[in-house]
Amino acid sequence: MKVLLVFAHPEPQSLTASLRDVAIAQLEADGHEVLLSDLYAMGWKSEIDRADFPALAPDERLLPVAASRQAYATDTLTADVKAEIDKLISADALILQFPLWWFTMPAILKGWVDRVFAYGFAYGVGEHSDRRWGDRYGEGRMAGKRAMLIVTAGGWREHYGPRGVNGPIDDLLFPINHGILYYPGYDVLPPFVTYSADRFDAARFEAAAEGLRERMRTLETTTPIAYRRQNGGDYEIPTMELREGLGAGMSGFGLHVSEKG
Ligand SMILES: Cc1cc2nc3c(=O)[nH]c(=O)nc-3n(C[C@H](O)[C@H](O)[C@H](O)COP(=O)(O)O)c2cc1C
């Protein structure tokens, strides 16, 4: 497989970077090709602004969705964004790796998503009508490809458990796993999360590294999270509400994971 690893940490000596090196070494040992986008090292521009749309007239109102649609359709996105889109198209799997900062990804990685997941490429794909609401949530440009998160978190595992004060980790990562990765069609694998990440010694590092090696060895075979497909019959169209009778006893994000598994 070809694997794109998008890495968001400013420090090469960080735990996050050490785990990145473990992941890449295992993937390459297993014969995979790894493309690395090291966002800080690349000086990645994280904010969407007019400079992203060189074809836009100086006095024209910037409507980010319309500008993205136009730029993608006319191949006038900036070279840095086009290069990332080409990597995404060529890769069979996408890994996003980052430290949990304020319960989500660092701004530089969010900005990578904002700029690279263009209209017509990652969203706004397929027929939108009263019969069909686009190719998304399990369908779309990335269908057939796999994606997963590798995350370090300062908090304890228990803090992110079902009754933990931070909220369950699957809920916190839902906007990324479901909203960013499943949306354009990726099969999303369970995340690899390293907890208590500010209190690491050599023994804990080796245990985490071995867990991560195993996840890399099984990247092609791990069962994806059973998110419901938008166009698979579970949702009313066009309201996109889960049909009556499904998800009994569930609420919130958990409703969108099929009980069939
Ligand atoms: C700006 C910032 C925000 C953070 N927010 C969280 C958080 O929301 N939850 C958490 O568990 N840890 C949080 N942390 C701790 C980091 O997750 C932790 O320092 C990091 O994962 C350690 O890995 P590293 O050595 O590779 O940086 C935060 C750290 C920083 C600097």
The ligand as a MOL file (V3000), in Angstrom:
LIG
                    3D

  0  0  0     0  0            999 V3000
M  V30 BEGIN CTAB
M  V30 COUNTS 31 33 0 0 0
M  V30 BEGIN ATOM
M  V30 1 C -1.8630 23.7200 23.7470 0
M  V30 2 C -1.9900 22.3900 24.4320 0
M  V30 3 C -3.2270 21.8790 24.6620 0
M  V30 4 C -3.3680 20.6100 25.2470 0
M  V30 5 N -4.6120 20.1020 25.4150 0
M  V30 6 C -4.7480 18.8480 25.9030 0
M  V30 7 C -6.0350 18.2530 25.9820 0
M  V30 8 O -7.0540 18.8320 25.5990 0
M  V30 9 N -6.1380 17.0010 26.4870 0
M  V30 10 C -5.0300 16.3030 26.9060 0
M  V30 11 O -5.1820 15.1680 27.3480 0
M  V30 12 N -3.7940 16.8380 26.8120 0
M  V30 13 C -3.6330 18.0850 26.3180 0
M  V30 14 N -2.3890 18.6250 26.1790 0
M  V30 15 C -1.2210 17.7820 26.5120 0
M  V30 16 C -0.6850 17.1300 25.2300 0
M  V30 17 O -1.6370 16.2580 24.6650 0
M  V30 18 C 0.6130 16.3990 25.5140 0
M  V30 19 O 1.5290 17.3530 26.0250 0
M  V30 20 C 1.1890 15.7550 24.2850 0
M  V30 21 O 0.3390 14.7690 23.7650 0
M  V30 22 C 2.5360 15.1020 24.6390 0
M  V30 23 O 3.1330 14.6210 23.4470 0
M  V30 24 P 4.4500 15.3400 22.8740 0
M  V30 25 O 5.5450 15.1330 23.8940 0
M  V30 26 O 4.7090 14.6390 21.5740 0
M  V30 27 O 4.1360 16.8120 22.6890 0
M  V30 28 C -2.2200 19.8880 25.6330 0
M  V30 29 C -0.9560 20.4360 25.4080 0
M  V30 30 C -0.8400 21.6830 24.8250 0
M  V30 31 C 0.5280 22.2470 24.5910 0
M  V30 END ATOM
M  V30 BEGIN BOND
M  V30 1 1 1 2
M  V30 2 1 2 3
M  V30 3 2 2 30
M  V30 4 2 3 4
M  V30 5 1 4 5
M  V30 6 1 4 28
M  V30 7 2 5 6
M  V30 8 1 6 7
M  V30 9 1 6 13
M  V30 10 2 7 8
M  V30 11 1 7 9
M  V30 12 1 9 10
M  V30 13 2 10 11
M  V30 14 1 10 12
M  V30 15 2 12 13
M  V30 16 1 13 14
M  V30 17 1 14 15
M  V30 18 1 14 28
M  V30 19 1 15 16
M  V30 20 1 16 17
M  V30 21 1 16 18
M  V30 22 1 18 19
M  V30 23 1 18 20
M  V30 24 1 20 21
M  V30 25 1 20 22
M  V30 26 1 22 23
M  V30 27 1 23 24
M  V30 28 2 24 25
M  V30 29 1 24 26
M  V30 30 1 24 27
M  V30 31 2 28 29
M  V30 32 1 29 30
M  V30 33 1 30 31
M  V30 END BOND
M  V30 END CTAB
M  END
